[in-house]
Amino acid sequence: MPSIPDAYSTRAPSAGSPARRVEAVTPSDTTDLSAVAKALYVGIAGDVRLIPAGVGDDTAVTLTNHPIGYLAVQTRRVLATGTTAEAILALFD
């Protein structure tokens, strides 16, 4: 990591604070994200089928025709089946 001043490194994360880490999402019907994401970013509009944080594998929801932009749902998995949106990023603390 670069050695630059980081005034935010000592601040406690919160649901409303900006993300400090971002990962590209590869939708999967069986594999969770590396950690629970605080939000997703959809780069190409479409349906997003996901499993929210804190629920079982059988509690997937589909956000139909989600536009380009942020999806403010804490998410543990983005499913391949039913997801047509692309260029999805997961945002983490």
N, C-alpha and C positions, 0 to 999 in steps of 0.2 A: 504494500500500500504506500502511496506517496506520503511523505512527511510534510504535511501542510497543517496550518492551524485549523482546528475543528472546534468551534465554539459550542457545537451541539452535542458533542460526545458525552458530556456529563448530564445531559437532560434526560429525564425519564420518558420512555416512549408512551404514547397515548394513541387512542383510536383516531384522533383528529390531527396528530402530528404528521408531517411529511414522511414519506418512506425513506429509509436509509440504505435499502438494498433492493435490487430488481433482478428478476430472472425470467428468461423466456419460458413459456409454458408449452410443453408437449402434451396435448390431451391424451388421457389414458383411462380406460374403463377399470383398471385394477391398481394403479399406482398413485398414491397421494403426492402432493407437492413436497418439496424438501422441508417445509414448515407451513403452518397456517398463514396464508396471505392476508394482510389487512385489507387489501382491495386488489382488483384486477384492472388492467388497461386493455381495451379492445382496439386493435389497430385497423382491422377490416371488419365492417359490420356483419352481423349474422346472429344466429341462435347460439347461446352459451348454455350448455347443460353442465351443472356443477353440483357438488355436494358441499353444503355450507359447513362451517366449523361446528362441532358439538352435536352432530346428528349421525345416525347410522348410515351404512352403505345403501340402504333401501330408501333413503330420503332425498333423492336427487330432485332438483328443480330445473326448469328450462326458462331462461329469460329470452323470450322470442324477439327476433329482429332487433337486437341491441345495437344502437348506433356506435360509431367510433367515439371512444371516450372512456371515462372511468366507470367502474362497476363497484359500488361501495358495499360489497358483501364479503365478510370474512369467509375464506374458502379453503377447504383442505384438498379438494380434487376437482379438476376440470375433465369431464368425460369426453372421450372421443366420439362415442355414439350419441348423436343428437347435437353435437357442436358443429356449426358451420362457420362461425366467426373465425378469423385468423389473426395472426400477429398479436397473440395474447401475451401480456406480461403480468407476472405476479409481483406485488409490491409488499415488502416486509420492513419491520423495524430493524 
